[in-house]
Amino acid sequence: MSKGLKIVTIGGGSSYTPELIEGFIKYHEELPVSEIWLVDIEAGKEKLEIVGNLARRMIEKAGVNIEVHLL
């Protein structure tokens, strides 16, 4: 397990989440996040999957070492 901050976002299926991910990518040197947990209610599960997969693609493209977990 890598050292770094672990962030939990309640309402992770929100349309604002990609903007939050963008900030973590942009400031990764100053704010060394190693894990992001996106959490949402059962009714938001489909949106969480869509937004979570987008977050993973954004992080992969940026080349930063952040794990994204969906719950």
HELIX and SHEET records of a PDB file:
HELIX    1   1 THR A   17  LYS A   26  1                                  10    
HELIX    2   2 GLU A   42  GLY A   44  5                                   3    
HELIX    3   3 LYS A   45  ALA A   62  1                                  18    
SHEET    1   A 3 LEU A   5  ILE A  10  0                                        
SHEET    2   A 3 VAL A  33  VAL A  39  1                                        
SHEET    3   A 3 GLU A  67  LEU A  70  1                                        
END                                                                             
